[in-house]
Amino acid sequence: MNACCQSKTIIKTEKAPKAIGPYSVATATEELVFTSGQLGIVPETGELAEGIEAQTRQAFKNVEAVLAAAGSCLDCVLKTTVFLKSMSDFTVMNAIYAEFFSSNFPARSAVEVAALPKGGLVEIETIARICRDQA
């Protein structure tokens, strides 16, 4: 490992779906954690939840699990990126998003994409600080 990469930690957890390709569910440094995009996959079944509401909620549960494994939480999220299969689902996603972020809002981008892995309707990634009271 190069000296510049020695502070990079690979994050793993059984409480969120495993990576479906050659990547990590998250990587962290002493200060920050970068989550890979989380689909609305139910970890116990490996299947997508049904519909945009259920997939958005499950994607957030998966993000929470990955952040917790890294010593972080939603309160420490600095930036989110939301990928939507259809921008017509924005209002539904946004309402559920507001359940998970009710104040101290992170910066956010939301974009429509041509397709998501496994036929997903939403994918959410985050950049967060390591929570000092959880690390």
C-alpha positions as CSV (number, residue, x, y, z in Angstrom):
1,M,0.0,0.0,0.0
2,N,1.3,3.4,-0.9
3,A,2.1,5.7,2.0
4,C,-0.6,8.2,0.9
5,C,-3.3,5.4,1.3
6,Q,-2.3,4.2,4.7
7,S,-5.0,6.3,6.4
8,K,-7.8,4.8,4.1
9,T,-10.1,2.3,5.9
10,I,-12.4,0.0,4.1
11,I,-15.8,-0.2,5.8
12,K,-17.7,-3.5,5.9
13,T,-21.0,-4.4,7.6
14,E,-23.5,-7.2,7.5
15,K,-26.3,-4.8,8.2
16,A,-26.3,-3.4,4.6
17,P,-26.2,-5.1,1.3
18,K,-22.7,-6.2,0.1
19,A,-21.1,-4.4,-2.8
20,I,-22.3,-5.8,-6.1
21,G,-19.1,-5.1,-7.9
22,P,-15.4,-4.4,-7.3
23,Y,-15.8,-1.6,-4.8
24,S,-16.3,-1.0,-1.1
25,V,-19.6,0.0,0.6
26,A,-17.6,2.8,2.1
27,T,-14.1,4.1,2.7
28,A,-13.0,6.4,5.5
29,T,-10.2,8.5,6.7
30,E,-9.7,9.9,10.2
31,E,-12.2,12.6,9.5
32,L,-14.5,11.6,6.7
33,V,-16.5,8.6,5.4
34,F,-17.6,8.2,1.8
35,T,-20.4,5.8,1.2
36,S,-21.0,4.1,-2.1
37,G,-24.5,4.5,-3.5
38,Q,-27.0,2.5,-1.6
39,L,-30.0,1.0,-3.4
40,G,-33.2,0.0,-1.7
41,I,-32.0,-3.6,-1.3
42,V,-33.2,-5.4,1.8
43,P,-30.0,-6.9,3.2
44,E,-31.7,-10.1,4.5
45,T,-33.1,-11.0,1.1
46,G,-30.8,-9.3,-1.4
47,E,-33.9,-8.1,-3.2
48,L,-35.1,-4.6,-3.9
49,A,-38.0,-3.3,-1.8
50,E,-41.2,-2.7,-3.7
51,G,-41.8,0.8,-5.1
52,I,-40.2,4.2,-4.7
53,E,-41.3,4.8,-1.1
54,A,-40.0,1.5,0.2
55,Q,-36.8,1.7,-1.8
56,T,-36.1,5.2,-0.6
57,R,-36.6,4.2,3.1
58,Q,-34.5,1.1,2.6
59,A,-31.7,3.0,0.9
60,F,-31.6,5.3,3.9
61,K,-31.6,2.4,6.3
62,N,-28.7,1.0,4.3
63,V,-26.9,4.3,4.4
64,E,-27.4,4.5,8.2
65,A,-26.0,1.0,8.7
66,V,-22.9,1.8,6.6
67,L,-22.3,5.1,8.4
68,A,-22.7,3.4,11.8
69,A,-20.1,0.8,10.8
70,A,-17.7,3.7,10.0
71,G,-18.4,5.5,13.3
72,S,-20.7,8.1,11.8
73,C,-24.5,8.9,11.5
74,L,-27.0,10.9,9.5
75,D,-26.4,13.9,11.8
76,C,-22.8,14.0,10.5
77,V,-23.6,13.9,6.8
78,L,-22.2,16.8,4.9
79,K,-23.4,16.0,1.4
80,T,-25.8,13.6,-0.3
81,T,-26.3,12.6,-3.9
82,V,-29.6,11.1,-4.8
83,F,-29.9,9.3,-8.2
84,L,-33.5,8.8,-9.4
85,K,-34.6,6.6,-12.2
86,S,-37.4,9.1,-12.8
87,M,-37.5,12.7,-11.7
88,S,-41.3,12.2,-11.4
89,D,-40.4,10.4,-8.1
90,F,-38.7,13.5,-6.7
91,T,-41.6,14.6,-4.5
92,V,-42.0,11.2,-2.9
93,M,-38.3,10.8,-2.4
94,N,-38.1,14.3,-1.0
95,A,-40.8,13.7,1.6
96,I,-39.0,10.6,2.8
97,Y,-35.7,12.4,2.7
98,A,-37.2,15.0,5.1
99,E,-38.0,12.1,7.6
100,F,-34.3,11.3,7.8
101,F,-33.0,14.9,7.6
102,S,-35.4,17.1,9.6
103,S,-32.9,19.9,10.4
104,N,-29.2,20.6,10.0
105,F,-29.6,19.7,6.4
106,P,-26.6,18.4,4.3
107,A,-25.9,19.8,0.9
108,R,-27.6,17.7,-1.8
109,S,-27.7,17.0,-5.5
110,A,-30.5,15.0,-7.0
111,V,-30.3,13.8,-10.6
112,E,-32.3,11.6,-13.0
113,V,-30.3,8.7,-14.5
114,A,-31.0,6.4,-17.4
115,A,-30.8,3.3,-15.2
116,L,-29.7,2.0,-11.8
117,P,-28.2,-1.4,-10.9
118,K,-30.7,-4.2,-10.4
119,G,-33.5,-2.0,-11.8
120,G,-33.5,0.2,-8.8
121,L,-35.6,3.4,-8.6
122,V,-33.3,5.3,-6.2
123,E,-29.7,5.3,-5.1
124,I,-28.3,7.4,-2.3
125,E,-24.6,8.2,-1.5
126,T,-23.2,10.4,1.2
127,I,-20.1,12.1,2.5
128,A,-20.0,12.4,6.3
129,R,-17.7,13.4,9.2
130,I,-16.8,10.7,11.6
131,C,-18.9,11.4,14.7
132,R,-16.5,11.9,17.6
133,D,-19.0,10.6,20.2
134,Q,-19.5,7.4,18.1
135,A,-16.0,6.6,17.0
